[in-house]
């Protein structure tokens, strides 16, 4: 309870008598975590990155050179992202229950 009171007191000082906004509160300790212990923000950023790479690969019909140009990244970076997210020619690899590609 004391921490909350201190955080609010700091926010009042930072807001200088105005309206207290999120930017005035130090909420770093209150980050939302997923059930498996990952930071929800990091996970959502990764999902946005994955979706964008997937969309661009689909748009370019798997042409990596064009995809790199559209994404503004190098070929090795694109290859790492494809491997990281399990993408192939713009589509997610299908895995069976043993984790084997189908």
PEFEN-V116731 format. One record per residue. N is the residue number from 1. SS is DSSP state (2 for helix, 1 for strand, 0 for the rest). OMEGA is omega in whole degrees, 0 to 359 (none if undefined). D_FIRST is the distance of its C-alpha to the first C-alpha in whole Angstrom. Layout:
{{N,SS,OMEGA,D_FIRST} {N,SS,OMEGA,D_FIRST}}
//
This chain:
{{1,0,180,0} {2,2,180,4} {3,2,179,5} {4,2,179,5} {5,2,179,6} {6,2,179,9} {7,2,179,10} {8,2,177,11} {9,2,178,12} {10,2,180,14} {11,2,178,15} {12,2,179,17} {13,2,182,19} {14,2,181,20} {15,2,179,21} {16,0,176,23} {17,0,179,23} {18,0,179,24} {19,0,178,22} {20,0,178,19} {21,0,180,20} {22,2,181,19} {23,2,179,21} {24,2,181,18} {25,0,176,15} {26,0,185,15} {27,0,183,15} {28,2,182,17} {29,2,184,14} {30,2,181,14} {31,0,180,18} {32,0,180,20} {33,1,176,22} {34,0,180,25} {35,0,180,25} {36,0,174,27} {37,0,178,25} {38,0,177,26} {39,1,183,24} {40,2,179,25} {41,2,179,26} {42,2,180,28} {43,2,181,30} {44,2,177,31} {45,2,178,32} {46,2,181,34} {47,2,177,35} {48,2,179,36} {49,2,180,38} {50,2,181,40} {51,2,180,41} {52,2,178,42} {53,2,180,44} {54,2,179,46} {55,2,182,47} {56,2,177,48} {57,2,178,50} {58,2,180,51} {59,2,182,52} {60,0,181,55} {61,0,177,56} {62,0,179,55} {63,0,186,56} {64,2,179,54} {65,2,178,56} {66,2,179,55} {67,2,178,51} {68,2,180,51} {69,2,180,52} {70,2,181,50} {71,2,181,47} {72,0,180,48} {73,0,179,47} {74,0,179,50} {75,2,178,52} {76,2,178,50} {77,2,178,46} {78,2,179,48} {79,2,178,49} {80,2,180,46} {81,2,178,44} {82,2,179,46} {83,2,182,46} {84,2,185,42} {85,2,177,42} {86,0,181,45} {87,1,173,47} {88,1,181,51} {89,0,176,53} {90,0,181,50} {91,1,178,49} {92,1,177,47} {93,0,176,49} {94,0,180,49} {95,1,175,48} {96,0,184,49} {97,0,178,47} {98,0,181,48} {99,0,179,47} {100,0,178,51} {101,1,180,52} {102,0,none,54}}
//
